[in-house]
Amino acid sequence: MSAEYRPGDKVPSIYDRIHAAILPNGELPSSFSVQSPDPEGIAWADGAWDGVCIYHNRLETPDLAPMILVLRRGSSHVFAHAKMALPEVFPDADHSMLAYIDAAQNWIFDHSEELDATNLYLFARHLLFYARETEEVKLALSLLEIIGNKKDEEVRQAVRELAASDEFTLFATFAVRHWENSNEEVFRMAQKVHGWGRIHAVAQLEPTTEEIRRWLLREGVENDVMPEYSALTVAEKIDLLNVVQAADRNSEDFIAAGRILAALIESDGGPVLGIEAYGQEEALVRTYIDKARLAMPNEEIYRVLRAIQLHYAEEEDEEFQAMAKEADAVLSSDSCLNYMRHKAEQGENLRLASQLGVDCAVEIKAAFRKDWRKNSAMLKYLENPEDVIEMANFFLANVRDEDFITPQNHLVGGAGNFAYETLLEGLSGYSTAEAMLLERGLRTSVARSRLMTLKRLRQWKENGKITNALRRAIDEWKKRASDIKLRFEYQDL
């Protein structure tokens, strides 16, 4: 359905934007976002604000009075007046639909006798197709959860299309709760999103069929945010211990189960409950190690064993300490190290190989030269200062100003800033390459990179190493520095 705009109105609704962007496979392009760019701050990914509120904050219900006014006007079919009141309902991020949803739905149930359900449905339908604000679309989906129309296939298709946006997947799963085959609808939604939407859909999905259980095993924690958010949910839904027990040690099921186990382990101390919340922790870890010990060499298995070794090495429980030692024994075996050395020589798995003690300096430098944006993180595994200087010189010669001096995001920068910061951390000894890096670092607009530069320059000054070129660069920075506090703090340079 295409919105019918007033003459001269050229602003599309959110639904129209999504409908126009949907690909033949039912997904949205990876570059699509319903968020408006914020040049002054960090842009939230679609669905991220609701995700952060669910997993990190306790939501407080805002004053319900503005919402009640909107609902009463919608019930009275004065939609124009209802929409005029919506800015009072959603004046800022703290007044999200997620914060309102339970209280608003309860109020509707408590006042159902005085409300016109048909008009509320039509109001929800109107917002679904015509709203231009994300929270208004979520209000529509929230109303459709409790006031539905089984014959309105146009609305159902719109809900499916909105679910393809990570921003609306959560509320779309709510809207389909009373549909026939609702779990299958949620399953289709989960498959079409890859960010926060997948995390939310997986949380709502029930493993009612073998197809869904297998998908949860293979894809349930695979998202673009953090696998940890879904690890415990998936582990419990598929009975991860039973999966590990039943899987052949060289099978894809065993590899997939290992990815979930690693995410469970890495969840501890993180944003969500992890391995300690899994009811059969010791049996799960023990079973995995016993099978992994006899498996064919595989970097995925070694990655899980490393997570086990790191996590349980400091445990007070002797059984867990013993399992950490067993994992370490596999990782330090000739079979493992020879396999990882072979992988490193092919330019693969350089991070894991380096972590296991394989010398990958030659391969890391080659990878950085080939694609410095993709392989910047590898630089921290270079232990020889000469190798770091070599890569610093490559950086100076090949990274353009727009990738480092003036990136699009001035708060955290881009890949060039990450590479610069990693190189700076690895340098010491007051080399010419480091001096040239610092000169360039003073020119970047990215706060974090510039602060690292200033701190390192203070070390240079304290040791009497400031060169004439660096002195000129520092004086130039002082002239143009817009951050008065930072300029005052480093006025002694």
Buried (B, 14 or more C-beta within 10 A) or exposed (E): BEBEEEEEEEEBBBBBBBBEBBEEEBBBEEEBBBBEEEEEEEEBBBBBBBBEBBBEEEBEEBEBEBBBBBBBBBBBBBBEBBBEBBEBBBEEEEBBBBBBBEBBBEBBEEEEEEBBBEBBBBBBBBBBBBBBBBBBBBBBBBBBBBBBBEEEEEBBEBBBBBBBBBBBBBBBBBBBBEBEEBBBBBBBBBBBBBBBBBBBBBBBBEBEEEEBBBBBBBBBBBBBBBBBBBBBBBBEBBBBBEBBBEBEBEEEBBBBBBBBBBBBBBBBEBBBBBBEBBEBBEEBBBBBBEBBBEBEBBBBBBBBBBBBBBBBBEEEEEEBBBBBEBBBBBBEEEEBBEBBBBBBEEBBBBBBBBBBEBBBBEBBBEBBEEEBEEBBBBBBBBEEBEBBBBBBBBBBEEBEEEBBBBBEBBEEBBBBBBBBBBBBEBBEEBBEBBBBBBBBBBBBBBBBBBBBBBEBBBEBBEEEBBBEEBEEBBEEBEEEBEEEEBBEEBEEB
